[in-house]
Amino acid sequence: MSVTPIIERPSPKPEFSAIGHPCFDRNHKAAVARLHLPVAPRCNVQCRFCDRSFDCVNESRPGVTAALLSPEEALVRVDTVRKRLPNLRVVGIAGPGDPLANPLETMETFRLVRSKHPDLALCLATNGLALPGKVAELVDAGVSHLTVTVNAVDAGIGSRVYSWIRFDGRARTGVDAARFLLERQLEGIGEAAAAGLVVKVNTILIPGLNLGEVGSIARECSARGATFMNAIPLLPVKGTALESSGEPSKEAVAEARRTAAIHLPQLSHCSRCRADAAGLLGKDIELDVKEEAEAIAASNSNGGTIQVAVSSREGLLVNRHLGEADRLFIFRVRPSGDYETVDIRMTPGEGSGPARWTELADLISDCECVLTSGIGAPPRRILEDRGIKVHVMEGLVGEALEAVSAGKDLSFLSRRTGCEATGGCSGAANRGCGCA
């Protein structure tokens, strides 16, 4: 890919550069604490090295969090963590999905934090797909530091790094997806640099794939105004397509960074932070879940309002099997029993196995439960592991929502479907559920 020459590279705003961000400056690693807020569950890019479907307290890698937070809960976490960490200077959003695939939650979180803690620096990490056109809003929200992960400039290589991308409700795969993603990434980096943000590029070093083009990635991003680059060795995750790639050797990492350093200053102190990391880099604190829960309960202002996902053809009846539903109706339900439709979300398409249900769980992560006329065992297990209750039933949506609001047993509306009873179906032509 050719680079359009940029005569004068934009520089970050001096006040942003002066912020002692530990991820952007090794000199602040041992003194400045940061906090990541896990408010962004949905992702618009599926990398072949990533699995966000499980958590372990001993696991430290991007995409992992012990729990998802609402923007209001995230503000409570900032309050409670700041009491314990007087050296907290930076608050960021880096997942567990992509923050810009969750724009409402992300922007509201930034606004709440900035309003109450205006002295804290704000940062965001993204794959860049949704970045173009969002920079002005990020700046308005107070964001000063941005990380964009770019793993390929060669579309053929990119097609082996990414399984799919989703943009404007359309899924793309292969070379087309990789080429479109790169275009969006470079455009977004250019916009962010022009706005004065400090831009860092993360690149995952994958043996056998992109080690030879790290220099090209650095050159392309530098030409758009990126400030730093962080070349990170792949951390193979069990069960992913690139699990067998292994970690690159120290020599390969050093060579990749040496080549990239011709174009961008290299950072090498990355700690592969979790989406809920808190503390110094490499020295995270254990969050006080009890104190936080008490604070959230005390500050809860929604009065018990919840959201419910419904598998329905028209939004009036619960009458679609989850595996056949191309969309879900999202209802906001109040303690009084009043409810309203707040969203209609397109569901992931068939054919991707368990990843389909993990993506669906991300899609409705802000919902208390899902109402459906049928569901297989695999998707039910994935949803319930994420804390989303599943009610299999048929009948009027309004009647079911009133029962959910009142905490009533829904057994009077429940039914047991054939595929649920048998453990799931494979989406064969005679059934089409795709729930196995």
Secondary structure as the mmCIF struct_conf table of DSSP 4:
data_model
#
loop_
_struct_conf.conf_type_id
_struct_conf.id
_struct_conf.beg_label_comp_id
_struct_conf.beg_label_asym_id
_struct_conf.beg_label_seq_id
_struct_conf.end_label_comp_id
_struct_conf.end_label_asym_id
_struct_conf.end_label_seq_id
BEND BEND1 ILE A 7 GLU A 8
HELX_RH_AL_P HELX_RH_AL_P1 PRO A 14 SER A 17
TURN_TY1_P TURN_TY1_P1 ALA A 18 ALA A 18
BEND BEND2 ILE A 19 ILE A 19
TURN_TY1_P TURN_TY1_P2 PRO A 22 PHE A 24
HELX_RH_3T_P HELX_RH_3T_P1 ARG A 26 HIS A 28
TURN_TY1_P TURN_TY1_P3 LYS A 29 ALA A 31
STRN STRN1 ALA A 33 HIS A 36
STRN STRN2 ALA A 40 ALA A 40
BEND BEND3 ASN A 44 ASN A 44
STRN STRN3 VAL A 45 CYS A 47
TURN_TY1_P TURN_TY1_P4 ARG A 48 PHE A 49
BEND BEND4 SER A 53 SER A 53
TURN_TY1_P TURN_TY1_P5 VAL A 57 ASN A 58
BEND BEND5 ARG A 61 ARG A 61
TURN_TY1_P TURN_TY1_P6 PRO A 62 GLY A 63
BEND BEND6 ALA A 66 ALA A 66
HELX_RH_AL_P HELX_RH_AL_P2 PRO A 71 ARG A 84
TURN_TY1_P TURN_TY1_P7 PRO A 86 ASN A 87
STRN STRN4 LEU A 88 ILE A 93
STRN STRN5 PRO A 96 PRO A 96
BEND BEND7 GLY A 97 GLY A 97
HELX_RH_3T_P HELX_RH_3T_P2 PRO A 99 ALA A 101
BEND BEND8 ASN A 102 ASN A 102
HELX_RH_AL_P HELX_RH_AL_P3 PRO A 103 LYS A 116
TURN_TY1_P TURN_TY1_P8 PRO A 118 ASP A 119
BEND BEND9 LEU A 120 LEU A 120
STRN STRN6 ALA A 121 THR A 126
BEND BEND10 GLY A 128 GLY A 128
TURN_TY1_P TURN_TY1_P9 LEU A 129 ALA A 130
TURN_TY1_P TURN_TY1_P10 PRO A 132 LYS A 134
HELX_RH_AL_P HELX_RH_AL_P4 VAL A 135 ALA A 141
TURN_TY1_P TURN_TY1_P11 GLY A 142 GLY A 142
STRN STRN7 VAL A 143 THR A 149
BEND BEND11 VAL A 153 ASP A 154
HELX_RH_AL_P HELX_RH_AL_P5 ALA A 155 VAL A 161
STRN STRN8 TYR A 162 PHE A 167
TURN_TY1_P TURN_TY1_P12 ASP A 168 GLY A 169
STRN STRN9 ARG A 170 ARG A 172
HELX_RH_AL_P HELX_RH_AL_P6 GLY A 174 ALA A 194
TURN_TY1_P TURN_TY1_P13 ALA A 195 GLY A 196
STRN STRN10 VAL A 198 LEU A 205
TURN_TY1_P TURN_TY1_P14 PRO A 207 ASN A 210
HELX_RH_3T_P HELX_RH_3T_P3 LEU A 211 GLU A 213
HELX_RH_AL_P HELX_RH_AL_P7 VAL A 214 ALA A 223
TURN_TY1_P TURN_TY1_P15 ARG A 224 GLY A 225
STRN STRN11 PHE A 228 PRO A 233
TURN_TY1_P TURN_TY1_P16 LYS A 238 GLY A 239
BEND BEND12 THR A 240 THR A 240
TURN_TY1_P TURN_TY1_P17 ALA A 241 LEU A 242
HELX_RH_3T_P HELX_RH_3T_P4 GLU A 243 SER A 245
HELX_LH_PP_P HELX_LH_PP_P1 GLU A 247 SER A 249
HELX_RH_AL_P HELX_RH_AL_P8 LYS A 250 ALA A 260
TURN_TY1_P TURN_TY1_P18 ALA A 261 HIS A 263
BEND BEND13 LEU A 264 LEU A 264
STRN STRN12 GLN A 266 LEU A 267
TURN_TY1_P TURN_TY1_P19 ALA A 275 ASP A 276
STRN STRN13 ALA A 278 LEU A 280
TURN_TY1_P TURN_TY1_P20 LEU A 281 GLY A 282
STRN STRN14 LYS A 283 ASP A 284
HELX_LH_PP_P HELX_LH_PP_P2 ILE A 285 LEU A 287
HELX_RH_AL_P HELX_RH_AL_P9 VAL A 289 SER A 299
BEND BEND14 ASN A 302 ASN A 302
TURN_TY1_P TURN_TY1_P21 GLY A 303 GLY A 304
STRN STRN15 ILE A 306 VAL A 310
BEND BEND15 ARG A 313 LEU A 316
STRN STRN16 LEU A 317 VAL A 318
STRN STRN17 HIS A 321 HIS A 321
TURN_TY1_P TURN_TY1_P22 LEU A 322 GLU A 324
BEND BEND16 ASP A 326 ASP A 326
STRN STRN18 ARG A 327 VAL A 333
TURN_TY1_P TURN_TY1_P23 PRO A 335 SER A 336
BEND BEND17 GLY A 337 GLY A 337
STRN STRN19 TYR A 339 MET A 346
HELX_LH_PP_P HELX_LH_PP_P3 THR A 347 GLY A 349
BEND BEND18 GLU A 350 SER A 352
TURN_TY1_P TURN_TY1_P24 GLY A 353 GLY A 353
HELX_RH_AL_P HELX_RH_AL_P10 PRO A 354 LEU A 363
TURN_TY1_P TURN_TY1_P25 ILE A 364 ASP A 366
BEND BEND19 GLU A 368 GLU A 368
STRN STRN20 CYS A 369 THR A 372
BEND BEND20 SER A 373 SER A 373
STRN STRN21 GLY A 374 GLY A 374
HELX_RH_AL_P HELX_RH_AL_P11 ALA A 377 ASP A 385
TURN_TY1_P TURN_TY1_P26 ARG A 386 GLY A 387
STRN STRN22 LYS A 389 VAL A 392
STRN STRN23 MET A 393 MET A 393
STRN STRN24 GLY A 395 LEU A 396
HELX_RH_AL_P HELX_RH_AL_P12 VAL A 397 ALA A 406
TURN_TY1_P TURN_TY1_P27 GLY A 407 GLY A 407
TURN_TY1_P TURN_TY1_P28 SER A 411 LEU A 413
STRN STRN25 SER A 414 SER A 414
HELX_RH_AL_P HELX_RH_AL_P13 GLY A 418 ALA A 421
TURN_TY1_P TURN_TY1_P29 THR A 422 GLY A 423
TURN_TY1_P TURN_TY1_P30 ALA A 429 ARG A 431
#
